[in-house]
Amino acid sequence: MTATNAIEARNVVKAFGQGDATVRALDDVSVEIRKGEFFTLLGPSGCGKTTLLRLIAGFEMPTGGHILLDGQDITYLPPNKRPVNTVFQSYALFPHLTVAQNISFGLEMLGKPKAEIAARTEKMLALVKLEAMAGRKTSQLSGGQQQRVALARALAPQPKVLLLDEPLSALDLKLRQAMQIELKRLQQETGITFVFVTHDQEEALTMSDRIGVMSQGKLQQVGTAKEIYTRPRNRFVASFIGETNFLTARAEGTKARLASGDVVDLDVPATGDKTLTVRPEQVRLVAANEAGALVATIANLVYFGTDTHVHLALSDGTEVTARVQSPATGDAGLEKGAKTGLRFAPGAVQIVGD
């Protein structure tokens, strides 16, 4: 483990049950999380992301492998001995205490001097912009305010790593979007390593320095949002992050022939049967008679305000979706059942594994 890593999981296995009923929640997972980064574990329910978070926190012990923090093996260290704090989905605030008392609670349990507790509490109130509500009971706060209190309480002891287990999932859409920005600001201002668990791809793309995509107990890919979106490693990653089109083709060098007979360009030479992926925003609509264009039939039009999704069918029935910007006034001149041409933007067609 290098000095730049806050957390490292090495070949971690976590199994539940025995015999034929054994389920591997984590299956040989290895990942390095750098100091001072916002790292997100992203995946559907049951993929193992929360289990990995609980192993880092010390709430669960691994069946195999090791967890390191700052180069030290903490695999079997009790939770209260780890310089790590956790923010849960439920917030778990004390309703009989004020906002300030909730924030200072952890510092009091650590036996910090009163002057330090007062100073840290005041600093945390300012950080989450709740100075005016310091004397209120948490039951008098909105969901977003309660979430900020939970964050301030977890940050007050200055942990080396803050673990966040889907803390925004109970908030409505507008508030959730606002808190995404707030969380990123808090992470940047404190410089503390954040490990965030979510099933929401928008949250991951909005906040993360890097993302680890998980499925069926395995880490499928780690990278920046742009790397994972534009260069997905396999079909699962391509489908889970954003929307995409999958095309079956036979590759020969830098060309690939689709099932419809149309030929598209590849960035990387390949041979044999391949699965291709191309994002809807990389599909360009052109005149049906334009030289070299793929000819398709407009099967449906779905208006999303700023965008319109154009559902197309190639000559063999293969479905392709294009995302085009909706016109400011009038219609886009597209009609269901009409013929149109389409092209894929340069470099947009990617080969993905199974």
C-alpha positions in Angstrom: 0.0 0.0 0.0 1.4 3.4 -1.0 1.4 6.5 1.2 -1.3 8.0 -1.1 -3.9 5.4 -0.2 -6.3 5.9 2.8 -8.0 2.5 2.4 -7.0 -0.7 0.8 -9.1 -3.9 0.5 -7.0 -6.9 -0.4 -8.7 -10.0 -1.8 -11.6 -9.5 0.5 -14.2 -12.3 0.8 -17.4 -12.2 2.8 -19.7 -15.2 2.9 -23.0 -15.6 4.6 -24.6 -18.9 5.5 -23.1 -22.4 5.3 -22.9 -25.4 2.9 -25.1 -25.2 -0.1 -26.8 -22.1 1.3 -23.6 -20.1 1.3 -23.8 -16.7 -0.4 -20.7 -14.7 -1.3 -21.6 -11.1 -0.7 -18.0 -10.2 -1.6 -15.9 -12.4 -3.9 -12.2 -11.6 -3.9 -12.6 -7.8 -4.0 -9.4 -5.6 -4.1 -9.5 -1.8 -4.3 -7.4 1.1 -3.3 -9.0 4.4 -2.1 -6.7 7.4 -2.2 -6.3 9.9 0.6 -8.5 13.0 0.2 -10.7 11.6 -2.6 -14.5 11.2 -2.9 -14.8 7.6 -3.8 -18.2 6.0 -4.6 -19.2 2.4 -4.5 -22.0 2.1 -7.1 -24.2 -0.8 -7.9 -27.7 -2.3 -7.6 -29.2 -3.8 -4.4 -27.4 -6.9 -3.2 -24.2 -6.2 -5.2 -22.0 -6.1 -2.0 -21.3 -2.3 -1.8 -22.8 -1.9 1.7 -21.1 -5.1 2.9 -17.7 -3.6 1.9 -18.5 -0.4 3.7 -19.4 -2.3 6.8 -16.1 -4.2 6.6 -14.2 -0.9 6.5 -16.2 0.4 9.4 -15.6 -2.8 11.4 -19.3 -3.7 11.8 -18.6 -7.0 9.9 -15.5 -9.2 9.8 -14.4 -10.7 6.5 -14.3 -14.4 5.7 -11.0 -13.8 4.0 -8.6 -11.0 2.9 -7.5 -7.8 4.6 -8.6 -4.2 5.2 -5.8 -1.6 5.6 -6.1 2.0 6.7 -3.0 4.2 6.2 -1.0 1.1 5.6 -2.0 -0.5 8.9 -4.0 -3.8 8.9 -7.3 -3.0 10.7 -9.1 -6.2 9.5 -10.1 -7.3 13.0 -9.9 -4.0 14.9 -13.1 -3.1 16.7 -15.1 -0.2 15.2 -14.4 2.2 18.2 -10.7 1.7 17.6 -10.8 2.8 14.0 -10.4 6.5 12.9 -13.5 6.1 10.8 -17.0 7.5 11.1 -20.2 6.4 9.4 -23.3 8.4 8.2 -26.3 6.1 7.8 -29.4 6.4 5.7 -31.5 6.9 8.8 -29.2 9.6 10.3 -29.7 8.1 13.8 -29.9 11.5 15.6 -30.8 12.0 19.2 -34.3 13.6 19.2 -34.0 14.8 22.8 -30.8 16.7 22.1 -30.3 20.0 20.3 -28.4 20.4 17.1 -25.3 21.5 18.9 -25.6 18.7 21.5 -25.9 16.1 18.7 -22.8 17.5 17.0 -20.7 17.6 20.2 -21.9 14.2 21.5 -19.0 12.2 19.8 -16.4 14.6 21.1 -17.7 14.2 24.6 -17.6 10.5 24.4 -13.9 10.8 23.3 -13.3 12.9 26.5 -12.2 16.0 24.6 -11.7 19.2 26.7 -14.8 21.5 26.9 -13.0 24.3 25.1 -12.1 22.1 22.2 -15.6 20.6 22.1 -17.2 24.1 22.0 -14.8 25.3 19.2 -15.2 22.2 17.1 -19.0 22.3 17.4 -19.1 25.9 16.4 -16.8 25.2 13.4 -19.0 22.3 12.3 -22.2 24.4 12.6 -20.6 27.0 10.3 -19.4 24.3 7.9 -23.0 22.9 7.4 -24.5 26.4 7.7 -26.7 25.6 10.7 -25.4 28.3 13.2 -28.9 29.8 13.6 -30.4 26.4 14.5 -27.9 25.3 17.1 -30.4 25.4 19.9 -33.2 23.6 18.1 -34.2 20.0 18.7 -33.5 17.8 15.7 -37.2 16.8 15.5 -37.9 20.4 14.5 -35.7 20.2 11.4 -36.4 19.3 7.8 -34.9 16.1 6.3 -32.1 18.0 4.6 -31.2 19.9 7.8 -31.2 16.6 9.8 -28.9 15.1 7.2 -26.5 18.1 7.6 -26.5 17.6 11.4 -25.6 13.9 10.9 -22.7 14.9 8.7 -21.5 17.5 11.1 -21.6 15.1 14.0 -19.6 12.5 12.0 -17.0 15.1 10.8 -16.5 16.7 14.3 -14.0 14.1 15.6 -12.0 14.6 12.3 -12.0 11.0 11.2 -9.4 9.9 8.6 -12.3 8.4 6.5 -16.0 9.2 6.4 -18.3 6.4 5.3 -21.7 7.3 3.8 -24.3 4.6 3.4 -26.9 6.0 0.9 -27.5 9.1 3.1 -29.5 10.9 0.5 -32.0 8.2 -0.5 -34.7 9.4 1.8 -34.7 13.0 0.4 -36.9 14.3 -2.4 -35.4 14.9 -5.8 -34.7 18.7 -5.5 -33.2 18.4 -2.0 -31.2 15.3 -3.0 -29.6 17.3 -5.9 -28.8 20.2 -3.6 -27.2 17.9 -1.0 -25.1 16.3 -3.7 -23.4 19.7 -4.3 -23.3 20.3 -0.5 -21.6 16.9 0.2 -18.9 17.6 -2.4 -18.3 21.0 -0.9 -17.9 19.5 2.5 -15.5 16.9 1.3 -13.3 19.5 -0.5 -13.3 21.9 2.5 -12.4 19.2 5.0 -10.0 17.2 2.8 -11.3 14.0 4.5 -11.6 10.8 2.4 -15.2 10.1 1.7 -16.4 6.6 0.8 -20.0 6.9 -0.5 -22.4 4.0 -1.2 -25.2 4.5 -3.6 -27.3 2.8 -6.3 -28.0 6.1 -8.0 -25.8 6.7 -11.0 -26.5 10.4 -11.1 -25.2 10.8 -7.5 -22.1 8.9 -8.4 -21.4 10.9 -11.6 -22.1 14.2 -9.9 -19.9 13.9 -6.8 -17.2 11.3 -7.3 -13.5 11.7 -8.0 -13.5 8.0 -8.8 -16.2 5.3 -8.9 -16.1 1.6 -8.2 -18.9 -0.2 -10.0 -20.0 -3.4 -8.3 -22.2 -6.4 -9.3 -22.7 -9.8 -7.7 -20.0 -9.3 -5.1 -17.3 -8.3 -7.6 -15.7 -5.0 -8.5 -16.5 -4.6 -12.2 -14.5 -1.4 -12.9 -12.8 1.5 -11.1 -12.2 4.8 -12.7 -13.4 8.4 -13.1 -16.9 9.1 -14.1 -15.8 10.0 -17.6 -13.6 6.8 -17.9 -16.4 4.6 -16.9 -19.1 6.3 -19.0 -17.0 6.5 -22.2 -14.9 3.3 -21.8 -17.1 0.7 -20.0 -15.2 -2.5 -19.4 -18.2 -4.8 -19.9 -21.9 -5.0 -20.7 -23.0 -4.6 -17.1 -21.1 -1.4 -16.6 -22.2 0.0 -19.9 -25.9 -0.6 -19.1 -25.8 0.5 -15.4 -24.1 3.8 -16.0 -26.4 5.9 -18.2 -28.4 4.7 -21.2 -26.8 2.9 -24.1 -27.4 1.0 -27.3 -26.1 -2.6 -27.7 -25.4 -3.9 -31.1 -24.3 -7.3 -32.3 -21.6 -7.3 -34.9 -18.8 -9.2 -36.6 -15.5 -7.3 -36.5 -12.7 -7.4 -39.1 -9.9 -5.0 -38.3 -11.3 -1.4 -37.7 -14.7 -2.3 -39.3 -17.7 -4.1 -37.9 -20.7 -5.4 -39.8 -24.0 -5.2 -37.9 -26.7 -7.9 -38.1 -28.6 -5.4 -40.4 -25.6 -5.6 -42.8 -24.6 -2.0 -42.1 -20.8 -1.4 -41.5 -19.5 0.9 -38.7 -16.0 2.0 -37.7 -14.1 0.8 -34.7 -11.4 2.7 -32.8 -9.6 -0.5 -31.8 -9.0 -3.3 -34.3 -10.8 -6.6 -33.5 -11.8 -9.9 -35.0 -14.9 -12.1 -34.5 -18.3 -11.7 -33.0 -18.5 -8.7 -30.7 -21.0 -6.7 -28.7 -20.8 -3.0 -29.4 -22.2 -0.1 -27.3 -22.9 3.5 -28.3 -24.5 6.1 -26.2 -27.8 7.7 -27.5 -26.3 11.2 -27.5 -23.6 9.9 -29.9 -26.2 8.9 -32.5 -26.5 11.6 -35.1 -29.6 11.9 -37.3 -29.0 12.8 -41.0 -30.8 12.6 -44.3 -31.9 9.1 -45.2 -30.1 9.4 -48.6 -26.8 10.7 -47.2 -23.9 8.6 -48.4 -22.7 6.1 -45.9 -25.5 6.7 -43.4 -27.4 3.8 -41.8 -31.0 3.9 -42.8 -33.6 3.4 -40.0 -37.3 3.8 -39.4 -38.5 6.1 -36.6 -40.5 3.8 -34.3 -41.3 6.3 -31.6 -40.6 9.8 -30.2 -40.5 10.5 -26.5 -40.3 14.1 -25.4 -38.3 14.8 -22.2 -38.3 18.6 -22.3 -34.7 19.6 -23.2 -34.2 16.3 -25.0 -36.2 14.1 -27.3 -35.5 10.4 -27.4 -35.9 9.0 -30.9 -36.4 5.3 -31.0 -35.2 3.8 -34.3 -35.3 0.4 -36.0 -32.6 -0.7 -38.5 -33.5 -2.8 -41.5 -33.4 -6.1 -39.5 -35.4 -4.6 -36.6 -32.4 -3.9 -34.4 -33.4 -1.0 -32.0 -31.3 2.1 -31.7 -32.1 5.1 -29.5 -30.9 8.6 -30.4 -31.0 11.5 -27.9 -31.5 14.9 -29.7 -31.9 18.3 -28.4 -35.6 19.5 -28.5 -36.1 22.6 -30.6 -37.0 25.8 -28.7 -40.2 26.2 -30.8 -42.2 24.0 -33.1 -41.3 20.4 -33.7 -38.0 18.8 -34.9 -39.6 17.7 -38.2 -39.5 14.0 -37.1 -42.4 11.7 -37.6 -43.2 8.3 -36.4 -42.9 5.8 -39.3 -40.6 8.1 -41.4 -37.2 7.0 -42.7 -34.1 8.7 -41.5 -30.4 8.3 -41.7 -28.1 8.0 -38.7 -24.4 8.1 -38.0 -22.3 7.4 -34.9 -20.0 10.1 -33.7 -16.3 9.5 -34.2 -15.0 7.2 -31.5 -18.5 6.6 -30.1 -18.6 2.9 -30.9 -17.0 0.8 -28.1 -16.5 -3.0 -27.9 -17.6 -4.4 -24.5 -17.1 -7.8 -22.9 -19.9 -10.0 -21.5 
